[in-house]
Amino acid sequence: MTVRLRKLIGVVATVMFLVAYCLIAMAIAGDLLVGQNAAVQLVGYVVAGVAWLPGAMAIIRWMSRPA
């Protein structure tokens, strides 16, 4: 697989992953965090804000491999 094709697939996969992650995170936050006290909300939103990084990093690492 060429580097150019791998990067194209990686960009599409990253966008699809982030869209799916955002929708899932919004649904979970809407169920679990709304109505909680401020400390619980803060922790929940911080966790949700950084939880997408390992998935995106794995895709980017795959995209960056040499041919």
N, C-alpha and C positions, 0 to 999 in steps of 0.2 A: 504494500500500500504506500502510495506516495505521501510525502509530508503535506502537500497541498490538500489532498483528499482527506487525510486524517484531521487536519485543522478545520476543514469545512464540516466534517461530521462532528468534531468536538464543539464547535460553535453552536450548531443546531442542538446537540445534546445538552449543552450548558443552558441554553435558553429554555429548552423544554423542562429541564430539571428545576431551574429557578421558578418558572411559572407554577409547576406542580408544588414545589416546596412552599411558595407563598400562599397558595390556596389552602394547603393542608395546615400551615402555621396559623392562618387567619381563622380557620374553623376550630382548631384546638384552643387558640387564645380566646375566641368568642365563648367557648363552652367553659373553659377552666379559669380564665383570668378576670373576666368582667365581673365586677362586684366584689372582688377580693380587696384586701387592704393594699396600700401603696407599696409596701415592701415586697409582697408576693408578686404584684404586678411588675415591679422593677426587675426582680430576679427572672421572672418568666419571659419578659421581653428581651432581656440581655441574653438569655439562653437561646431564645428563638432567633435573635439577631446574629449569633455566631454559629449556630448549629448547621447552617448550610455550607460552611467553609470546607469541611472534609470532603463532601461530595464534589464540590466544584474543583477543589485541589486535585482530586483523583482524575477528573476529566482533563484538567489542564496538564497534569503530569503525563497522561497518556498521549495528549496532543503533541507534547514537546519531545517525545522520543525521536531519536534519529531514524532515518529510513532503513 
